[in-house]
Amino acid sequence: MKFFYASAVFVLTLGSSQAADIDNGDDLHFTNCTGCHDDSVYTRENRRVSSLPRLGAQVRFCKDSLGLTWFEDEVEDVIGYLNQTYYHF
């Protein structure tokens, strides 16, 4: 049963990221994320993100750490942008 729920969460996350506004994600990322780090955190060999759910968790962690007031669709836009540009999950 746990596998079913984990699979359902993964599929729902995947579906919502595919519908993301990539251009908006790019803008949000550039405005809010590049002040702390460059794109090397996404391309380094030992990167901490290894799956789409972990990417979502990391984006949400960064959003909360910075005190950003993004709506969920904006979070999904950034996830979609990062996935399309760097991760390709």
matplotlib code that plots the C-alpha trace (Angstrom):
import matplotlib.pyplot as plt

x = [0.0, 2.9, 4.2, 0.9, 0.8, 4.4, 3.7, 0.6, 2.5, 5.3, 2.8, 1.0, 4.2, 5.4, 2.1, 2.1, 5.7, 5.0, 2.3, 4.7, 5.2, 8.9, 9.4, 7.9, 10.1, 13.1, 12.2, 11.5, 14.7, 16.8, 15.2, 15.3, 17.8, 20.9, 21.7, 22.6, 24.2, 25.0, 24.0, 26.9, 24.8, 22.6, 25.5, 28.1, 28.8, 27.7, 24.4, 21.9, 18.9, 18.4, 14.7, 11.8, 10.2, 13.6, 13.8, 10.4, 11.4, 14.6, 12.8, 10.2, 13.0, 14.8, 11.5, 10.7, 14.3, 14.2, 10.7, 9.3, 5.5, 5.2, 1.9, 2.1, 1.9, 5.0, 6.8, 5.8, 7.1, 10.5, 10.6, 9.6, 12.3, 15.0, 13.9, 13.8, 17.0, 19.3, 17.8, 15.7, 13.9]
y = [0.0, 2.4, 1.8, 2.8, 6.1, 6.8, 6.1, 8.2, 11.2, 10.7, 10.7, 13.7, 15.6, 14.6, 15.6, 19.0, 19.7, 19.0, 21.6, 24.2, 27.6, 27.2, 30.9, 32.0, 29.4, 30.8, 34.3, 33.3, 31.3, 34.2, 36.7, 34.7, 31.9, 33.1, 35.5, 32.6, 30.2, 29.8, 26.8, 24.7, 23.3, 21.6, 20.3, 19.1, 15.5, 15.1, 17.1, 16.4, 16.1, 12.7, 12.5, 14.7, 14.4, 15.4, 18.3, 19.5, 19.1, 21.1, 24.0, 24.1, 24.1, 27.0, 28.9, 28.6, 29.4, 32.6, 33.5, 33.7, 33.9, 31.8, 30.1, 26.4, 27.0, 29.2, 26.5, 24.0, 26.5, 26.6, 22.8, 22.5, 25.0, 23.3, 19.8, 20.8, 22.8, 20.7, 17.5, 15.8, 13.3]
z = [0.0, 0.7, -2.7, -4.2, -2.3, -3.2, -6.8, -6.8, -5.3, -7.9, -10.8, -9.5, -9.1, -12.5, -14.1, -12.5, -13.4, -17.0, -17.0, -15.5, -17.0, -17.8, -18.7, -15.4, -13.6, -15.3, -14.2, -10.6, -10.4, -11.8, -9.5, -6.3, -6.5, -8.3, -5.5, -3.3, -5.9, -9.5, -11.7, -10.6, -7.7, -10.4, -12.6, -10.0, -9.8, -6.1, -6.4, -3.6, -5.9, -7.4, -8.3, -9.1, -5.7, -4.1, -6.5, -5.3, -1.7, -2.3, -4.1, -1.3, 1.3, -0.5, -0.9, 2.8, 3.9, 1.9, 3.1, -0.4, -0.7, -3.9, -4.7, -5.4, -9.2, -9.0, -7.0, -9.8, -12.4, -10.8, -10.4, -14.1, -15.2, -13.2, -14.4, -18.0, -17.9, -15.7, -14.3, -17.0, -14.6]

ax = plt.figure().add_subplot(projection="3d")
ax.plot(x, y, z, "-o")
ax.set_aspect("equal")
plt.show()
